[in-house]
């Protein structure tokens, strides 16, 4: 069922599901209600046409926007984001989301009938074979067990690739694949050898795969017709976990039928492989992440939050995490953008790795190979190595400091976001991936777009969801918790006595403006842990040892409002005086009604 994700000013995300036409507007009888005076009563409509969804502007006052352009009508696809006033709406269609190619996608009727074939289904039993065959099985098992030991610390996909290669070599197969069930219980390709899931899927004997997955027994299918086609002789073996089939290995060859010894070797390799794969049930049964304990100042692990704006942020993270579209994290340096990105990955339950790449730390000359990978000979000293995108397959790639990415590389990243395909430098083979890209920056990308140093189309693709992390000065409730957390953490790590911080000293820290945000607070806490091992920390200690606090007058800074804050308060006073009538309030301030609207949007002022 399609969904619309609605947010206002990059916060307060909520999800609306619908299966028929749905209207958008300010009136309460709309399917999607946007409570803002800048939204028309009946602003727009999403309507279904021949299985597709189209957004239509209903002659609204302030239009519907796609980036910097007004749109009257727009065909919606998975990930489409449009703006109405200060609301961003993202269309999600689960039927077109990024995913691996399904194995049981298109069954061949002739194969389903099983014409001219001999099917053998035998449970695995070493006692069935003669002594020479048993010796061969033991040798193959030992060889593969030894190989697995060297792969234990590598990722799951590499283990599956090696398992498939071992079975193909041991059984004399020409090609094949390993498929596992995903989180939606669909059987998807995870490893392939001389097999393209997008072109060779029609050759797969789907009835055999279904039999193996349903019964958990290995199956041999040998066809004896005169016109032997690709994959005529088939060997299919289940991958068992907790006595249930969770996948299979499917191999085929043309030159000769498979024998029982081929099946037994395949079963042995799959049996050893399954014991080194993560327990799927354990992963699915993990306790759901909640914010129930945030009142005590702890979200989970090293994430310390108590302030309401941070609680709201992590609620938004949980809301958007399962939706496989890009996200953009905005925030000042030191606010913890990478930690939020990693939490997005953890909440998404994606089975792949969380991979990071700092766009400002990699020289432009080698950045493309870092991102897309390379093959030997592509350039001087080039080696066969996967790029960060490949390493993040089935997982998340975090692109930090995305504003520093060279303009020449941005179209290549945009192309990947559109088709999820990569080609290593110097290679011709195209690899299909399933990667969620999360980017972060402390720069104003809108200004960069105006200066033509950042592409508008890339910004639109990356900002399907935007998350703004507040600076530490706006989350004062968290400061004391963070200080105590860091002091305890460093004291335990280095075996020091934990210092005690007196109330007046803590008050000084709480009122400091922390221009370096959490990163600066962490560094100050480390220095305090070093200087005051097991001692009490006074305000005088802080000003004496830390230059940033010398001469600091936090009370004056905290008490004196900025010009923007004064203007915002003045607008609130005018609205209250005018009983929240915008026209009357703008007259009281002596400014145009349109100017008043713009300032309301600037200061995030909403009517009660």
Secondary structure, 3 states (H helix, E strand, C coil): CCEEEEEECCEEEEEEECCCCEEEECCCCCCEECCCCCCCCCCEEEEEECCEEEEEECCCCCCEEECCEEECEEEECCCCEEEECCEEEEEECHHHCCCCCECCCCCCHHHHHCCCEEEEECCCCHHHCCHHHHHHHHHHHHHHHHHHHHHCCCCHHHHHHHHHHHHHHHHCCCEEEEEEECCCCCEEEEEEECCCCCCCHHHCCHHHHHHHHHHCCCEEEEECCCCCCCCCEEEEEEEEECCEEEEEEEEEECCCCCCHHHHHHHHHHHHHHHCCCCCHHHHHCCCCCCCHHHHHCCCECCECCCCHHHHHHHHHHHHHHCCCCCEEEECCCCCCHHHHHHHHHHHHCCCCCEEEEECCCCCHHHHHHHHHEECCCCCCCCCCEECHHHHCCCCEEEEECHHHCCHHHHHHHHHHHHHCEECCECCCCCEECCCEEEEEECCCHHHHHHCCCCCHHHHHHHCCEEEECCCHHHCCHHHHHHHHHHHHHHHHHHCCCCCEECHHHHHHHHHCCCCCHHHHHHHHHHHHHHHCCCCEECHHHHHHHCHHHCCCCHHHHHHCCCHHHHHHHHHHHHHHHCCCCHHHHHHHHCCCHHHHHHHHHHCCCCCC
